[in-house]
């Protein structure tokens, strides 16, 4: 069996396993949709509120499945000895994390489709095809840095500690990153803190894609995400080596 065929089977198994765990699937799928409907549609103020929050809540949609799907599941499976079993099996080493990453993309794509539908039909969001394509690309790319954070938590911590830390990281990135409410409504020191978070830069890129924010700091945001990705990739590599030792 080829590595591609093994990856396809492992990916399918990850999707089935996650779908059969409502405690994971339902909150990660429904929470962003419910929150966007509440804040972006029901309580929205201003003509552009639904469009603005669609950009930021799209990043939020990638946050939960990435952090919790990776962090908690890897920590749990590592404690159960599943990772050790896979390590001595003929399965290539890259299959396990890549299959989880692909599974996360599937869940995030489902959530995004639901949020987009709410924005279009309930919020009257209307964007050009180019703006839609750019925003969707940003939302899907958000899975990568968030998943790297989850992998790090999964390999370095026990499942109980991973749950606690993942919740802290989740709310920190969501609130201070400006995913639930615009950053410009924050006090000055919180606006400064936001610049240190990948969620803020991803949200700004999504807003730039929409044309809601000027592109003056486009490359600063791209550079920040690239830097976060490189640092997190190095951290993941170290965490994986540490776990094997």
C-alpha positions as CSV (number, residue, x, y, z in Angstrom):
1,X,0.0,0.0,0.0
2,X,1.3,3.4,-1.0
3,X,1.9,6.3,1.5
4,X,-0.9,8.2,-0.2
5,X,-3.4,5.3,0.3
6,X,-2.4,5.0,3.9
7,X,-2.9,8.7,4.4
8,X,-6.3,8.5,2.8
9,X,-7.4,5.7,5.1
10,X,-6.0,7.5,8.2
11,X,-7.7,10.7,7.1
12,X,-11.0,8.9,6.7
13,X,-10.6,7.3,10.2
14,X,-9.9,10.7,11.8
15,X,-13.1,12.2,10.2
16,X,-15.2,9.3,11.4
17,X,-13.7,9.4,14.9
18,X,-14.3,13.1,15.3
19,X,-17.8,12.9,13.9
20,X,-18.6,10.2,16.4
21,X,-17.6,12.4,19.3
22,X,-20.4,15.0,19.7
23,X,-18.6,16.7,22.6
24,X,-15.9,17.8,20.0
25,X,-17.9,18.1,16.8
26,X,-20.9,20.0,17.9
27,X,-19.3,22.8,19.9
28,X,-16.6,23.4,17.3
29,X,-19.1,23.4,14.4
30,X,-22.0,25.3,16.1
31,X,-20.3,27.8,18.3
32,X,-18.9,30.0,15.6
33,X,-22.2,29.9,13.7
34,X,-24.2,30.8,16.8
35,X,-21.9,33.6,17.8
36,X,-21.8,35.1,14.4
37,X,-25.6,35.0,14.1
38,X,-25.8,36.7,17.5
39,X,-23.1,39.3,17.2
40,X,-22.9,39.7,13.4
41,X,-26.6,39.6,12.6
42,X,-29.0,40.0,15.6
43,X,-27.0,42.5,17.7
44,X,-25.1,44.2,14.8
45,X,-25.1,47.9,14.5
46,X,-24.2,49.6,11.2
47,X,-24.5,48.8,7.6
48,X,-21.2,46.9,7.3
49,X,-21.3,45.0,10.6
50,X,-22.3,41.7,9.1
51,X,-19.5,41.9,6.5
52,X,-16.9,43.1,9.0
53,X,-17.7,40.3,11.5
54,X,-17.9,37.7,8.8
55,X,-14.2,38.3,8.1
56,X,-13.2,38.0,11.8
57,X,-15.6,35.2,12.7
58,X,-14.2,33.2,9.7
59,X,-10.8,33.2,11.5
60,X,-12.6,32.3,14.7
61,X,-14.1,29.3,12.9
62,X,-10.6,27.9,12.3
63,X,-9.5,28.5,15.9
64,X,-11.6,26.0,17.8
65,X,-11.1,22.9,15.6
66,X,-7.4,23.6,15.2
67,X,-6.5,24.1,18.9
68,X,-8.9,21.6,20.4
69,X,-8.9,19.1,17.6
70,X,-5.1,18.8,17.7
71,X,-4.2,19.7,21.3
72,X,-6.6,17.6,23.3
73,X,-6.8,14.6,20.9
74,X,-3.0,14.3,20.5
75,X,-2.5,14.6,24.3
76,X,-5.2,11.9,25.0
77,X,-3.9,9.5,22.3
78,X,-0.3,10.0,23.5
79,X,-1.4,9.0,27.1
80,X,-3.3,6.0,25.8
81,X,-0.1,4.8,24.0
82,X,-1.6,5.2,20.5
83,X,1.3,7.3,19.3
84,X,3.8,4.7,20.5
85,X,1.8,2.0,18.6
86,X,1.8,4.1,15.4
87,X,5.5,4.7,15.8
88,X,6.3,1.0,15.5
89,X,3.8,0.4,12.7
90,X,4.8,0.5,9.0
91,X,2.8,3.8,8.7
92,X,5.0,6.7,7.6
93,X,5.6,9.2,10.4
94,X,4.0,12.2,8.6
95,X,0.7,10.4,8.1
96,X,-0.6,10.9,11.7
97,X,-0.2,14.7,11.9
98,X,-1.1,15.3,8.3
99,X,-4.3,13.3,8.5
100,X,-5.4,15.3,11.6
101,X,-4.6,18.5,9.7
102,X,-6.7,17.4,6.7
103,X,-9.5,16.5,9.1
104,X,-9.4,19.9,10.6
105,X,-9.6,21.5,7.2
106,X,-12.8,19.5,6.6
107,X,-14.5,20.7,9.8
108,X,-13.4,24.3,9.3
109,X,-14.7,24.2,5.7
110,X,-18.1,23.0,7.0
111,X,-18.2,25.8,9.6
112,X,-17.2,28.4,7.1
113,X,-19.9,27.3,4.7
114,X,-22.5,27.7,7.4
115,X,-21.2,31.1,8.5
116,X,-21.1,32.4,4.9
117,X,-24.7,31.2,4.3
118,X,-25.8,33.1,7.4
119,X,-23.9,36.2,6.3
120,X,-25.4,36.1,2.8
121,X,-29.0,35.2,3.5
122,X,-29.5,36.8,6.9
123,X,-26.9,39.6,6.9
124,X,-27.1,40.6,3.3
125,X,-23.3,40.3,2.8
126,X,-22.4,40.9,-0.8
127,X,-18.8,40.7,-2.0
128,X,-17.0,40.5,-5.3
129,X,-15.8,37.1,-6.4
130,X,-12.2,38.3,-5.9
131,X,-13.0,39.4,-2.4
132,X,-14.7,36.1,-1.6
133,X,-11.7,34.2,-2.9
134,X,-9.2,36.2,-1.0
135,X,-11.1,36.0,2.3
136,X,-11.8,32.3,2.0
137,X,-8.0,31.8,1.4
138,X,-7.2,33.7,4.6
139,X,-9.8,31.7,6.6
140,X,-8.4,28.4,5.4
141,X,-4.8,29.4,5.9
142,X,-5.7,30.2,9.5
143,X,-5.9,26.5,10.2
144,X,-2.1,26.1,9.9
145,X,-0.7,28.4,12.7
146,X,-3.6,27.5,15.0
147,X,-3.0,23.8,14.4
148,X,0.7,24.1,15.1
149,X,-0.3,25.6,18.5
150,X,-2.6,22.6,19.1
151,X,0.2,20.1,18.1
152,X,2.6,21.8,20.6
153,X,0.1,21.5,23.4
154,X,-0.7,17.9,22.5
155,X,2.9,16.7,22.6
156,X,4.1,18.7,25.6
157,X,1.1,18.3,28.1
158,X,-1.2,15.8,29.6
159,X,-4.8,15.7,28.4
160,X,-6.1,17.5,31.5
161,X,-3.5,20.2,31.4
162,X,-3.9,20.5,27.6
163,X,-7.7,21.1,28.1
164,X,-7.0,23.9,30.5
165,X,-4.3,25.6,28.5
166,X,-6.2,25.2,25.2
167,X,-9.2,27.0,26.7
168,X,-6.9,29.9,27.9
169,X,-5.3,30.1,24.5
170,X,-8.6,29.9,22.7
171,X,-10.2,32.8,24.6
172,X,-7.0,34.9,24.5
173,X,-6.7,34.6,20.8
174,X,-10.4,35.1,20.2
175,X,-10.9,38.2,22.4
176,X,-7.6,40.0,22.2
177,X,-7.2,39.1,18.5
178,X,-10.4,41.0,17.8
179,X,-12.3,38.0,16.4
180,X,-15.5,38.7,18.4
181,X,-15.5,42.5,18.4
182,X,-13.5,45.1,16.5
183,X,-10.0,45.8,17.9
184,X,-10.5,49.6,17.5
185,X,-13.1,49.4,20.3
186,X,-10.5,48.2,22.8
187,X,-8.5,50.4,25.1
188,X,-5.1,51.5,23.7
189,X,-3.0,49.0,25.6
190,X,-5.2,46.1,24.4
191,X,-4.9,47.3,20.8
192,X,-1.1,47.2,21.3
193,X,-1.2,43.7,22.7
194,X,-3.3,42.5,19.8
195,X,-0.3,43.0,17.5
196,X,1.5,40.2,19.2
197,X,-1.2,37.6,18.3
198,X,-1.5,35.6,15.1
199,X,-5.3,35.8,15.3
200,X,-5.2,39.6,15.0
201,X,-3.0,39.5,11.9
202,X,-5.2,36.8,10.3
203,X,-8.3,38.9,11.0
204,X,-6.8,42.0,9.6
205,X,-5.8,40.1,6.4
206,X,-9.4,38.9,6.1
207,X,-10.6,42.4,6.5
208,X,-8.1,43.7,3.9
209,X,-9.3,40.9,1.5
210,X,-12.8,42.4,1.9
211,X,-11.7,45.9,1.5
212,X,-12.9,46.9,5.0
213,X,-9.4,47.8,6.1
214,X,-6.7,49.6,4.2
215,X,-3.8,47.6,3.0
216,X,-1.2,49.9,4.6
217,X,0.1,47.1,6.9
218,X,-0.5,44.2,4.5
219,X,3.1,43.0,4.5
220,X,3.5,43.5,8.2
221,X,0.5,41.2,8.8
222,X,1.8,38.6,6.3
223,X,5.3,38.8,7.8
224,X,3.9,38.3,11.3
225,X,2.0,35.2,10.2
226,X,5.1,33.8,8.5
227,X,7.2,34.4,11.6
228,X,4.6,32.8,13.9
229,X,4.4,29.8,11.5
230,X,8.2,29.4,11.4
231,X,8.5,29.7,15.2
232,X,5.7,27.3,15.8
233,X,7.0,24.8,13.3
234,X,10.4,24.8,15.1
235,X,8.6,24.4,18.5
236,X,6.5,21.4,17.1
237,X,9.7,19.7,15.8
238,X,11.3,20.1,19.2
239,X,8.1,18.9,21.0
240,X,7.9,15.8,18.8
241,X,11.6,14.9,19.4
242,X,11.1,15.5,23.1
243,X,8.1,13.2,23.2
244,X,10.0,10.4,21.4
245,X,12.9,10.6,23.8
